[in-house]
Amino acid sequence: MNNQFSGRIENPQVIEQLIADKNSNKLFIFGANWCPDAMNLLQKLNDTSAKKILNYQFIIYFVDVEKYSINMEIYKSFGIEAIEGIPRVFFG
């Protein structure tokens, strides 16, 4: 399976713009490649039937948090403080 969490540092302003854009449904998934729960969620999301439904309904964004060292400030865009614990899923 493809590793979806790329190690890329996201721009919080871009994420906020994506959230503000109400023209499409968005799913933001925070995780990391080292996390068994995040990888299990990816496996479930990559199931053919789940993928068909989700891709029809949502634009999906995978946000890597590495060892809680990157992209943690983006949680504030969803109205919560940066806290450990992944995977986390937000709808935008």
Biopython code that builds the backbone (N, CA, C, O; Angstrom):
import numpy as np
from Bio.PDB.StructureBuilder import StructureBuilder

atoms = [
    (1, "MET", "N", (0.842, -1.181, 0.000)),
    (1, "MET", "CA", (0.000, 0.000, 0.000)),
    (1, "MET", "C", (0.885, 1.241, 0.000)),
    (1, "MET", "O", (1.971, 1.253, 0.579)),
    (2, "ASN", "N", (0.404, 2.258, -0.649)),
    (2, "ASN", "CA", (1.104, 3.547, -0.686)),
    (2, "ASN", "C", (1.101, 4.197, 0.683)),
    (2, "ASN", "O", (0.083, 4.189, 1.374)),
    (3, "ASN", "N", (2.217, 4.751, 1.076)),
    (3, "ASN", "CA", (2.239, 5.574, 2.284)),
    (3, "ASN", "C", (1.675, 6.933, 1.925)),
    (3, "ASN", "O", (2.212, 7.636, 1.070)),
    (4, "GLN", "N", (0.609, 7.290, 2.573)),
    (4, "GLN", "CA", (-0.064, 8.545, 2.262)),
    (4, "GLN", "C", (0.523, 9.725, 3.020)),
    (4, "GLN", "O", (0.360, 10.871, 2.600)),
    (5, "PHE", "N", (1.202, 9.464, 4.128)),
    (5, "PHE", "CA", (1.737, 10.547, 4.943)),
    (5, "PHE", "C", (3.152, 10.837, 4.468)),
    (5, "PHE", "O", (4.068, 10.045, 4.692)),
    (6, "SER", "N", (3.322, 11.970, 3.817)),
    (6, "SER", "CA", (4.505, 12.232, 2.997)),
    (6, "SER", "C", (5.660, 12.916, 3.710)),
    (6, "SER", "O", (6.764, 12.973, 3.168)),
    (7, "GLY", "N", (5.435, 13.438, 4.915)),
    (7, "GLY", "CA", (6.476, 14.206, 5.579)),
    (7, "GLY", "C", (6.499, 15.660, 5.155)),
    (7, "GLY", "O", (7.367, 16.421, 5.584)),
    (8, "ARG", "N", (5.548, 16.054, 4.313)),
    (8, "ARG", "CA", (5.498, 17.427, 3.812)),
    (8, "ARG", "C", (4.961, 18.354, 4.901)),
    (8, "ARG", "O", (4.023, 18.010, 5.619)),
    (9, "ILE", "N", (5.564, 19.520, 5.009)),
    (9, "ILE", "CA", (5.075, 20.545, 5.924)),
    (9, "ILE", "C", (4.008, 21.348, 5.193)),
    (9, "ILE", "O", (4.259, 21.912, 4.128)),
    (10, "GLU", "N", (2.814, 21.392, 5.777)),
    (10, "GLU", "CA", (1.683, 22.077, 5.158)),
    (10, "GLU", "C", (1.652, 23.540, 5.591)),
    (10, "GLU", "O", (2.136, 23.895, 6.666)),
    (11, "ASN", "N", (1.088, 24.361, 4.753)),
    (11, "ASN", "CA", (0.907, 25.772, 5.053)),
    (11, "ASN", "C", (-0.453, 25.937, 5.753)),
    (11, "ASN", "O", (-1.487, 25.672, 5.141)),
    (12, "PRO", "N", (-0.470, 26.369, 7.019)),
    (12, "PRO", "CA", (-1.749, 26.496, 7.734)),
    (12, "PRO", "C", (-2.747, 27.417, 7.043)),
    (12, "PRO", "O", (-3.952, 27.176, 7.106)),
    (13, "GLN", "N", (-2.264, 28.469, 6.385)),
    (13, "GLN", "CA", (-3.171, 29.386, 5.690)),
    (13, "GLN", "C", (-3.865, 28.676, 4.520)),
    (13, "GLN", "O", (-5.036, 28.931, 4.239)),
    (14, "VAL", "N", (-3.146, 27.800, 3.856)),
    (14, "VAL", "CA", (-3.748, 27.044, 2.742)),
    (14, "VAL", "C", (-4.828, 26.118, 3.287)),
    (14, "VAL", "O", (-5.899, 26.000, 2.692)),
    (15, "ILE", "N", (-4.563, 25.468, 4.399)),
    (15, "ILE", "CA", (-5.557, 24.583, 5.005)),
    (15, "ILE", "C", (-6.797, 25.389, 5.407)),
    (15, "ILE", "O", (-7.923, 24.945, 5.185)),
    (16, "GLU", "N", (-6.592, 26.566, 5.994)),
    (16, "GLU", "CA", (-7.724, 27.406, 6.378)),
    (16, "GLU", "C", (-8.542, 27.833, 5.164)),
    (16, "GLU", "O", (-9.768, 27.911, 5.239)),
    (17, "GLN", "N", (-7.877, 28.109, 4.051)),
    (17, "GLN", "CA", (-8.594, 28.456, 2.816)),
    (17, "GLN", "C", (-9.406, 27.262, 2.319)),
    (17, "GLN", "O", (-10.537, 27.423, 1.860)),
    (18, "LEU", "N", (-8.828, 26.070, 2.411)),
    (18, "LEU", "CA", (-9.550, 24.866, 1.997)),
    (18, "LEU", "C", (-10.786, 24.652, 2.864)),
    (18, "LEU", "O", (-11.852, 24.301, 2.358)),
    (19, "ILE", "N", (-10.642, 24.864, 4.167)),
    (19, "ILE", "CA", (-11.772, 24.710, 5.076)),
    (19, "ILE", "C", (-12.857, 25.734, 4.756)),
    (19, "ILE", "O", (-14.044, 25.408, 4.768)),
    (20, "ALA", "N", (-12.457, 26.961, 4.472)),
    (20, "ALA", "CA", (-13.412, 28.039, 4.204)),
    (20, "ALA", "C", (-14.159, 27.839, 2.885)),
    (20, "ALA", "O", (-15.287, 28.309, 2.738)),
    (21, "ASP", "N", (-13.549, 27.153, 1.936)),
    (21, "ASP", "CA", (-14.178, 26.911, 0.637)),
    (21, "ASP", "C", (-15.282, 25.873, 0.802)),
    (21, "ASP", "O", (-15.006, 24.697, 1.038)),
    (22, "LYS", "N", (-16.511, 26.302, 0.679)),
    (22, "LYS", "CA", (-17.660, 25.416, 0.898)),
    (22, "LYS", "C", (-18.166, 24.772, -0.390)),
    (22, "LYS", "O", (-19.252, 24.192, -0.406)),
    (23, "ASN", "N", (-17.388, 24.869, -1.473)),
    (23, "ASN", "CA", (-17.821, 24.299, -2.750)),
    (23, "ASN", "C", (-17.623, 22.798, -2.837)),
    (23, "ASN", "O", (-18.107, 22.169, -3.777)),
    (24, "SER", "N", (-16.923, 22.211, -1.878)),
    (24, "SER", "CA", (-16.726, 20.763, -1.879)),
    (24, "SER", "C", (-16.571, 20.279, -0.446)),
    (24, "SER", "O", (-16.190, 21.032, 0.450)),
    (25, "ASN", "N", (-16.878, 18.999, -0.253)),
    (25, "ASN", "CA", (-16.681, 18.370, 1.044)),
    (25, "ASN", "C", (-15.245, 17.879, 1.137)),
    (25, "ASN", "O", (-14.722, 17.257, 0.212)),
    (26, "LYS", "N", (-14.623, 18.168, 2.263)),
    (26, "LYS", "CA", (-13.226, 17.780, 2.438)),
    (26, "LYS", "C", (-13.075, 16.933, 3.681)),
    (26, "LYS", "O", (-13.777, 17.122, 4.674)),
    (27, "LEU", "N", (-12.145, 15.994, 3.607)),
    (27, "LEU", "CA", (-11.812, 15.119, 4.719)),
    (27, "LEU", "C", (-10.322, 15.270, 4.971)),
    (27, "LEU", "O", (-9.511, 14.989, 4.088)),
    (28, "PHE", "N", (-9.953, 15.712, 6.171)),
    (28, "PHE", "CA", (-8.555, 15.893, 6.541)),
    (28, "PHE", "C", (-8.181, 14.777, 7.502)),
    (28, "PHE", "O", (-8.797, 14.622, 8.557)),
    (29, "ILE", "N", (-7.179, 14.007, 7.137)),
    (29, "ILE", "CA", (-6.757, 12.880, 7.957)),
    (29, "ILE", "C", (-5.336, 13.140, 8.423)),
    (29, "ILE", "O", (-4.406, 13.205, 7.620)),
    (30, "PHE", "N", (-5.179, 13.288, 9.740)),
    (30, "PHE", "CA", (-3.872, 13.505, 10.353)),
    (30, "PHE", "C", (-3.335, 12.159, 10.817)),
    (30, "PHE", "O", (-4.038, 11.388, 11.471)),
    (31, "GLY", "N", (-2.075, 11.885, 10.469)),
    (31, "GLY", "CA", (-1.476, 10.620, 10.867)),
    (31, "GLY", "C", (0.006, 10.608, 10.590)),
    (31, "GLY", "O", (0.615, 11.643, 10.318)),
    (32, "ALA", "N", (0.583, 9.414, 10.663)),
    (32, "ALA", "CA", (2.012, 9.229, 10.393)),
    (32, "ALA", "C", (2.248, 7.778, 9.994)),
    (32, "ALA", "O", (1.502, 6.883, 10.390)),
    (33, "ASN", "N", (3.289, 7.560, 9.210)),
    (33, "ASN", "CA", (3.582, 6.214, 8.722)),
    (33, "ASN", "C", (4.024, 5.251, 9.816)),
    (33, "ASN", "O", (3.942, 4.039, 9.623)),
    (34, "TRP", "N", (4.485, 5.746, 10.950)),
    (34, "TRP", "CA", (4.928, 4.885, 12.042)),
    (34, "TRP", "C", (3.771, 4.403, 12.913)),
    (34, "TRP", "O", (3.947, 3.483, 13.711)),
    (35, "CYS", "N", (2.593, 5.008, 12.774)),
    (35, "CYS", "CA", (1.461, 4.739, 13.665)),
    (35, "CYS", "C", (0.609, 3.581, 13.144)),
    (35, "CYS", "O", (0.035, 3.689, 12.060)),
    (36, "PRO", "N", (0.512, 2.480, 13.887)),
    (36, "PRO", "CA", (-0.297, 1.352, 13.421)),
    (36, "PRO", "C", (-1.767, 1.707, 13.222)),
    (36, "PRO", "O", (-2.397, 1.208, 12.290)),
    (37, "ASP", "N", (-2.324, 2.559, 14.081)),
    (37, "ASP", "CA", (-3.731, 2.932, 13.931)),
    (37, "ASP", "C", (-3.956, 3.758, 12.669)),
    (37, "ASP", "O", (-4.948, 3.564, 11.965)),
    (38, "ALA", "N", (-3.035, 4.681, 12.381)),
    (38, "ALA", "CA", (-3.153, 5.482, 11.159)),
    (38, "ALA", "C", (-3.001, 4.600, 9.918)),
    (38, "ALA", "O", (-3.713, 4.781, 8.930)),
    (39, "MET", "N", (-2.083, 3.658, 9.974)),
    (39, "MET", "CA", (-1.892, 2.773, 8.823)),
    (39, "MET", "C", (-3.093, 1.838, 8.646)),
    (39, "MET", "O", (-3.458, 1.506, 7.518)),
    (40, "ASN", "N", (-3.700, 1.416, 9.745)),
    (40, "ASN", "CA", (-4.904, 0.597, 9.667)),
    (40, "ASN", "C", (-6.050, 1.388, 9.046)),
    (40, "ASN", "O", (-6.795, 0.861, 8.219)),
    (41, "LEU", "N", (-6.190, 2.649, 9.441)),
    (41, "LEU", "CA", (-7.214, 3.502, 8.837)),
    (41, "LEU", "C", (-6.972, 3.652, 7.340)),
    (41, "LEU", "O", (-7.912, 3.570, 6.550)),
    (42, "LEU", "N", (-5.715, 3.871, 6.940)),
    (42, "LEU", "CA", (-5.403, 3.978, 5.505)),
    (42, "LEU", "C", (-5.800, 2.716, 4.760)),
    (42, "LEU", "O", (-6.341, 2.775, 3.656)),
    (43, "GLN", "N", (-5.527, 1.581, 5.373)),
    (43, "GLN", "CA", (-5.881, 0.308, 4.737)),
    (43, "GLN", "C", (-7.389, 0.230, 4.531)),
    (43, "GLN", "O", (-7.851, -0.184, 3.468)),
    (44, "LYS", "N", (-8.147, 0.622, 5.532)),
    (44, "LYS", "CA", (-9.616, 0.610, 5.418)),
    (44, "LYS", "C", (-10.093, 1.603, 4.364)),
    (44, "LYS", "O", (-11.012, 1.305, 3.602)),
    (45, "LEU", "N", (-9.478, 2.775, 4.317)),
    (45, "LEU", "CA", (-9.874, 3.789, 3.334)),
    (45, "LEU", "C", (-9.529, 3.374, 1.914)),
    (45, "LEU", "O", (-10.170, 3.813, 0.960)),
    (46, "ASN", "N", (-8.521, 2.529, 1.774)),
    (46, "ASN", "CA", (-8.110, 2.064, 0.446)),
    (46, "ASN", "C", (-8.895, 0.844, -0.017)),
    (46, "ASN", "O", (-8.683, 0.355, -1.127)),
    (47, "ASP", "N", (-9.800, 0.349, 0.822)),
    (47, "ASP", "CA", (-10.694, -0.723, 0.408)),
    (47, "ASP", "C", (-11.519, -0.223, -0.779)),
    (47, "ASP", "O", (-11.960, 0.926, -0.788)),
    (48, "THR", "N", (-11.724, -1.070, -1.765)),
    (48, "THR", "CA", (-12.373, -0.658, -3.008)),
    (48, "THR", "C", (-13.727, -0.002, -2.779)),
    (48, "THR", "O", (-14.004, 1.052, -3.351)),
    (49, "SER", "N", (-14.575, -0.608, -1.951)),
    (49, "SER", "CA", (-15.915, -0.036, -1.767)),
    (49, "SER", "C", (-15.859, 1.270, -0.976)),
    (49, "SER", "O", (-16.582, 2.215, -1.294)),
    (50, "ALA", "N", (-15.013, 1.334, 0.043)),
    (50, "ALA", "CA", (-14.880, 2.579, 0.812)),
    (50, "ALA", "C", (-14.309, 3.684, -0.059)),
    (50, "ALA", "O", (-14.767, 4.825, -0.011)),
    (51, "LYS", "N", (-13.311, 3.337, -0.851)),
    (51, "LYS", "CA", (-12.665, 4.322, -1.722)),
    (51, "LYS", "C", (-13.665, 4.915, -2.719)),
    (51, "LYS", "O", (-13.660, 6.119, -2.979)),
    (52, "LYS", "N", (-14.510, 4.062, -3.264)),
    (52, "LYS", "CA", (-15.491, 4.531, -4.241)),
    (52, "LYS", "C", (-16.446, 5.542, -3.608)),
    (52, "LYS", "O", (-16.741, 6.576, -4.207)),
    (53, "ILE", "N", (-16.922, 5.253, -2.419)),
    (53, "ILE", "CA", (-17.853, 6.148, -1.735)),
    (53, "ILE", "C", (-17.157, 7.434, -1.323)),
    (53, "ILE", "O", (-17.659, 8.527, -1.584)),
    (54, "LEU", "N", (-15.997, 7.309, -0.677)),
    (54, "LEU", "CA", (-15.289, 8.491, -0.183)),
    (54, "LEU", "C", (-14.846, 9.409, -1.306)),
    (54, "LEU", "O", (-15.005, 10.627, -1.216)),
    (55, "ASN", "N", (-14.292, 8.835, -2.361)),
    (55, "ASN", "CA", (-13.826, 9.670, -3.468)),
    (55, "ASN", "C", (-14.977, 10.373, -4.179)),
    (55, "ASN", "O", (-14.776, 11.427, -4.783)),
    (56, "TYR", "N", (-16.160, 9.814, -4.117)),
    (56, "TYR", "CA", (-17.340, 10.450, -4.705)),
    (56, "TYR", "C", (-17.824, 11.610, -3.837)),
    (56, "TYR", "O", (-18.303, 12.620, -4.354)),
    (57, "GLN", "N", (-17.697, 11.464, -2.521)),
    (57, "GLN", "CA", (-18.242, 12.431, -1.584)),
    (57, "GLN", "C", (-17.257, 13.492, -1.109)),
    (57, "GLN", "O", (-17.666, 14.597, -0.752)),
    (58, "PHE", "N", (-15.955, 13.169, -1.099)),
    (58, "PHE", "CA", (-14.968, 14.030, -0.451)),
    (58, "PHE", "C", (-13.707, 14.206, -1.280)),
    (58, "PHE", "O", (-13.347, 13.357, -2.096)),
    (59, "ILE", "N", (-13.049, 15.331, -1.045)),
    (59, "ILE", "CA", (-11.649, 15.490, -1.434)),
    (59, "ILE", "C", (-10.876, 15.176, -0.165)),
    (59, "ILE", "O", (-11.124, 15.778, 0.880)),
    (60, "ILE", "N", (-9.945, 14.242, -0.249)),
    (60, "ILE", "CA", (-9.252, 13.771, 0.942)),
    (60, "ILE", "C", (-7.839, 14.346, 0.976)),
    (60, "ILE", "O", (-7.099, 14.296, -0.005)),
    (61, "TYR", "N", (-7.494, 14.892, 2.135)),
    (61, "TYR", "CA", (-6.159, 15.447, 2.374)),
    (61, "TYR", "C", (-5.512, 14.682, 3.519)),
    (61, "TYR", "O", (-6.081, 14.576, 4.605)),
    (62, "PHE", "N", (-4.326, 14.153, 3.271)),
    (62, "PHE", "CA", (-3.564, 13.455, 4.300)),
    (62, "PHE", "C", (-2.518, 14.416, 4.853)),
    (62, "PHE", "O", (-1.717, 14.972, 4.101)),
    (63, "VAL", "N", (-2.526, 14.611, 6.173)),
    (63, "VAL", "CA", (-1.612, 15.547, 6.811)),
    (63, "VAL", "C", (-0.701, 14.759, 7.748)),
    (63, "VAL", "O", (-1.162, 14.152, 8.715)),
    (64, "ASP", "N", (0.582, 14.776, 7.453)),
    (64, "ASP", "CA", (1.574, 14.052, 8.243)),
    (64, "ASP", "C", (1.953, 14.869, 9.471)),
    (64, "ASP", "O", (2.200, 16.071, 9.372)),
    (65, "VAL", "N", (1.999, 14.213, 10.634)),
    (65, "VAL", "CA", (2.463, 14.889, 11.846)),
    (65, "VAL", "C", (3.827, 14.360, 12.293)),
    (65, "VAL", "O", (4.359, 14.786, 13.318)),
    (66, "GLU", "N", (4.390, 13.428, 11.519)),
    (66, "GLU", "CA", (5.648, 12.755, 11.887)),
    (66, "GLU", "C", (5.585, 12.329, 13.347)),
    (66, "GLU", "O", (4.622, 11.665, 13.731)),
    (67, "LYS", "N", (6.540, 12.669, 14.161)),
    (67, "LYS", "CA", (6.529, 12.329, 15.600)),
    (67, "LYS", "C", (5.969, 13.512, 16.387)),
    (67, "LYS", "O", (6.544, 13.935, 17.391)),
    (68, "TYR", "N", (4.843, 14.034, 15.916)),
    (68, "TYR", "CA", (4.210, 15.235, 16.484)),
    (68, "TYR", "C", (5.144, 16.442, 16.385)),
    (68, "TYR", "O", (5.139, 17.327, 17.241)),
    (69, "SER", "N", (5.941, 16.451, 15.322)),
    (69, "SER", "CA", (6.923, 17.524, 15.154)),
    (69, "SER", "C", (6.593, 18.463, 13.989)),
    (69, "SER", "O", (7.224, 19.511, 13.850)),
    (70, "ILE", "N", (5.623, 18.104, 13.158)),
    (70, "ILE", "CA", (5.229, 18.987, 12.054)),
    (70, "ILE", "C", (3.704, 19.052, 11.973)),
    (70, "ILE", "O", (3.003, 18.134, 12.401)),
    (71, "ASN", "N", (3.223, 20.125, 11.431)),
    (71, "ASN", "CA", (1.812, 20.340, 11.108)),
    (71, "ASN", "C", (0.867, 20.325, 12.309)),
    (71, "ASN", "O", (-0.349, 20.266, 12.129)),
    (72, "MET", "N", (1.391, 20.376, 13.502)),
    (72, "MET", "CA", (0.535, 20.342, 14.689)),
    (72, "MET", "C", (-0.287, 21.625, 14.845)),
    (72, "MET", "O", (-1.388, 21.592, 15.395)),
    (73, "GLU", "N", (0.248, 22.760, 14.363)),
    (73, "GLU", "CA", (-0.479, 24.022, 14.497)),
    (73, "GLU", "C", (-1.761, 24.035, 13.665)),
    (73, "GLU", "O", (-2.632, 24.878, 13.880)),
    (74, "ILE", "N", (-1.880, 23.113, 12.725)),
    (74, "ILE", "CA", (-3.069, 23.069, 11.863)),
    (74, "ILE", "C", (-4.304, 22.648, 12.655)),
    (74, "ILE", "O", (-5.425, 22.966, 12.259)),
    (75, "TYR", "N", (-4.119, 21.946, 13.755)),
    (75, "TYR", "CA", (-5.268, 21.598, 14.595)),
    (75, "TYR", "C", (-6.073, 22.839, 14.971)),
    (75, "TYR", "O", (-7.299, 22.780, 15.069)),
    (76, "LYS", "N", (-5.388, 23.955, 15.180)),
    (76, "LYS", "CA", (-6.069, 25.194, 15.568)),
    (76, "LYS", "C", (-7.065, 25.636, 14.505)),
    (76, "LYS", "O", (-8.057, 26.290, 14.823)),
    (77, "SER", "N", (-6.811, 25.284, 13.236)),
    (77, "SER", "CA", (-7.735, 25.616, 12.157)),
    (77, "SER", "C", (-9.080, 24.924, 12.341)),
    (77, "SER", "O", (-10.093, 25.361, 11.796)),
    (78, "PHE", "N", (-9.081, 23.840, 13.116)),
    (78, "PHE", "CA", (-10.308, 23.092, 13.383)),
    (78, "PHE", "C", (-10.868, 23.396, 14.772)),
    (78, "PHE", "O", (-11.815, 22.754, 15.225)),
    (79, "GLY", "N", (-10.270, 24.385, 15.441)),
    (79, "GLY", "CA", (-10.785, 24.839, 16.717)),
    (79, "GLY", "C", (-10.330, 24.043, 17.924)),
    (79, "GLY", "O", (-10.960, 24.124, 18.979)),
    (80, "ILE", "N", (-9.252, 23.272, 17.804)),
    (80, "ILE", "CA", (-8.737, 22.541, 18.959)),
    (80, "ILE", "C", (-7.245, 22.810, 19.109)),
    (80, "ILE", "O", (-6.568, 23.189, 18.153)),
    (81, "GLU", "N", (-6.755, 22.609, 20.306)),
    (81, "GLU", "CA", (-5.325, 22.772, 20.561)),
    (81, "GLU", "C", (-4.579, 21.565, 20.014)),
    (81, "GLU", "O", (-5.143, 20.482, 19.857)),
    (82, "ALA", "N", (-3.305, 21.773, 19.730)),
    (82, "ALA", "CA", (-2.455, 20.694, 19.243)),
    (82, "ALA", "C", (-2.276, 19.667, 20.351)),
    (82, "ALA", "O", (-1.734, 19.961, 21.416)),
    (83, "ILE", "N", (-2.744, 18.457, 20.076)),
    (83, "ILE", "CA", (-2.621, 17.373, 21.036)),
    (83, "ILE", "C", (-2.145, 16.123, 20.317)),
    (83, "ILE", "O", (-2.369, 15.959, 19.117)),
    (84, "GLU", "N", (-1.495, 15.254, 21.052)),
    (84, "GLU", "CA", (-1.028, 14.012, 20.469)),
    (84, "GLU", "C", (-2.195, 13.035, 20.359)),
    (84, "GLU", "O", (-3.229, 13.188, 21.010)),
    (85, "GLY", "N", (-1.999, 12.053, 19.534)),
    (85, "GLY", "CA", (-3.025, 11.045, 19.312)),
    (85, "GLY", "C", (-3.471, 11.063, 17.861)),
    (85, "GLY", "O", (-4.116, 12.010, 17.411)),
    (86, "ILE", "N", (-3.131, 10.026, 17.143)),
    (86, "ILE", "CA", (-3.520, 9.909, 15.739)),
    (86, "ILE", "C", (-4.008, 8.496, 15.486)),
    (86, "ILE", "O", (-3.660, 7.588, 16.241)),
    (87, "PRO", "N", (-4.780, 8.286, 14.479)),
    (87, "PRO", "CA", (-5.205, 9.254, 13.473)),
    (87, "PRO", "C", (-6.313, 10.162, 14.010)),
    (87, "PRO", "O", (-7.050, 9.808, 14.930)),
    (88, "ARG", "N", (-6.398, 11.315, 13.414)),
    (88, "ARG", "CA", (-7.475, 12.271, 13.678)),
    (88, "ARG", "C", (-8.095, 12.639, 12.331)),
    (88, "ARG", "O", (-7.392, 12.847, 11.342)),
    (89, "VAL", "N", (-9.390, 12.712, 12.317)),
    (89, "VAL", "CA", (-10.114, 12.998, 11.076)),
    (89, "VAL", "C", (-11.015, 14.198, 11.315)),
    (89, "VAL", "O", (-11.760, 14.257, 12.293)),
    (90, "PHE", "N", (-10.926, 15.153, 10.398)),
    (90, "PHE", "CA", (-11.760, 16.363, 10.458)),
    (90, "PHE", "C", (-12.471, 16.528, 9.118)),
    (90, "PHE", "O", (-11.919, 16.226, 8.060)),
    (91, "PHE", "N", (-13.693, 17.008, 9.190)),
    (91, "PHE", "CA", (-14.448, 17.343, 7.984)),
    (91, "PHE", "C", (-14.379, 18.851, 7.788)),
    (91, "PHE", "O", (-14.497, 19.621, 8.741)),
    (92, "GLY", "N", (-14.189, 19.251, 6.562)),
    (92, "GLY", "CA", (-14.118, 20.682, 6.279)),
    (92, "GLY", "C", (-14.999, 21.064, 5.145)),
    (92, "GLY", "O", (-15.058, 22.238, 4.777)),
]
sb = StructureBuilder()
sb.init_structure("model")
sb.init_model(0)
sb.init_chain("A")
sb.init_seg("    ")
for serial, (resi, resn, name, xyz) in enumerate(atoms, 1):
    if name == "N":
        sb.init_residue(resn, " ", resi, " ")
    sb.init_atom(name, np.array(xyz, "f"), 0.0, 1.0, " ", f" {name:<3s}", serial, name[0])
structure = sb.get_structure()
